[in-house]
Amino acid sequence: MHIHLVQLLSPSKTPTALALPLFTGKVAAGFPSPADDYIEKTLDLNELLVQKPSATFFARAQGESMLGAGIHPDDILIVDRSLEPVSGRIVICALNGELVVKRLKNQAGQWLLASENPYYPDIPLHEELEMVVWGVVTNVIHPL
Amino acid sequence: MPQCIALVDANNFYVSCERIFRPDLIGKPVVVLSNNDGIIVARSQEVKDLGIKMGAPVFQVQGLINRHKIQLFSSNYTLYADMSSRVMSVLEEFTPCLEVYSIDEAFLDLTGVCSDDPIAYGQQIKKTVFRSTGIPVCVGMGPTKTLAKLANFAAKRWKQTGGVLDLSDPARREKLMRIVSVKEVWGIGSRIAARLNQLGIRTVWDLADQPVDRIQDQFNITIARTVMELKGIACLELDAVAPDKQQIVSSRSFSHRLTECRELSEALSEFCSRAAEKLRHQNSVAGYISVFLRTNPFNLDEPQYQRAAGLTLPFATQDTRVIVATANRLLKSMFKPGYRYQKCGVQLGKIAPATVPGQADLFEFAAGDAGHRAQLMQALDQVNRRFPHSTRIAAAGFDQSWKPKAERISKRYTTDWEELVIVKC
């Protein structure tokens, strides 16, 4: 059930190789370009930003509590679900049924979902709070 | 060394896909509806517990839906296909040989991979799939595919298994087989089960204990093979490679260059109709559709553009409408204005006989009223034979009419930049 869509921006399974399944070759007629021997590869953002395509998801940020971490409203977050959510990482978690972005922190044995904006409080984790880590945020795409 | 085969099967796959992006629905009753929102094709455990059956028409259970505030979703095959491909690629890390059996299940050959502790390996698979994709799965293991299927069934039914069960030990196998009804065996449909019951064969054990030649005499070689598989003798191999390499291609160079997407779409729809006709003529279905388009590569004075894209359908089809609609979607994903196009075409792949025994019922539900479709397509072919090329499937401009009713469809969270899941900061 694989989808092989020509969609350069999606984290495809084999990033760039998928882009042009047919007709990727050069035109058969004519002389080969003398520069051909020097072509190595093109730079691929997937290679830089996506370690595990099967576990990588994108999400859109809403709100300003993480401005200090460089996450602005409408930014796209790159999320790797396979990474270990250790203290200090920015995570997406399902908090009482809602997906939220915070920095996971362990301060003297107390786990916190910390904001990166002084106007927003940190959320200490306790028994009654239903919290499941959804994935670890690895990068932010922020248009300038 | 005996074989070790695992069947990994997602739990309530479509519902699980929806819940990944809607954590508020975890623990709440959820169903996914068929193409036209008419029939229930996937149920969460809470819905199963209410006694709502697979394939139930929505109007019949409307009362229960209202009373229990059951959340309804139209089927979002774009999302399910993407999640399926993620699950399969995680599974590929665990075995040198993987057979993708359906959108939500795969056989893995683990022979020699996990001989010391199969259960621990199965748990590792389950944990990794869930961690990476958010999809919960159960793992059944055994020396044959049929036993792996049975193990998976038991792993799903009995929570104490922790979702992982190994049936390589014959004593353990017998214990389980004695308490499971024969109709749960892979490949035993309800009609065969009824005949077996008449012969006094009620449990899986009753069947596994039969002499193979007796079953072959009274039934057929397929059922006899099932009996051997239940005895632990492998008869069915893993289909790791795509069995059918057949393709149907329909394409043409245009007499004059085309520049509009609408024009290309009309031509492409025509090619699709021809290809679908060929498909039905040989009584096959296609599981893969790809489309290509290009400018004239020999006219170097013109800007050049060439693209191809394909996708695997969630269920194989011979329906012109599905093929046309899919091909047009692919075309739209690739089309760029400002070029003079010389050629486009469609290619159908993953071609298989129209009726494959043992194919999951789910796909029949998913495909909607398959019977009606076949009739409609037959009528279309007859008209076209009498009055060649008179009847066509409407293409561009009527695009909306193709879309099945899908009023409660969720977002294409993983394949469309405009539909990403929103997370609160």
Interface residues (C-beta under 8 A of the other chain):
Chain A: M1 H2 I3 H4 L5 V6 Q7 L9 S10 K13 L20 P21 L22 F23 V27 A28 A29 G30 K52 P53 S54 A55 F57 F58 A59 R60 A61 Q62 G63 E64 S65 M66 I71 P73 I76 L77 R81 S82 I92 A94 G97 E98 L99 V100 V101 S115 V132 W134
Chain B: F21 P23 D24 L25 I26 T78 Y80 A81 D82 S84 S85 R86 V87 M88 S89 V90 V100 I103 T128 R131 S132 T133 G134 S290 F292 R294 P297 F298 L300 Q306 R307 A308 A309 G310 L311 T312 P314 L330 S333 M334 Y413 T414 T415 W417 L420 V421 I422 V423 K424 C425
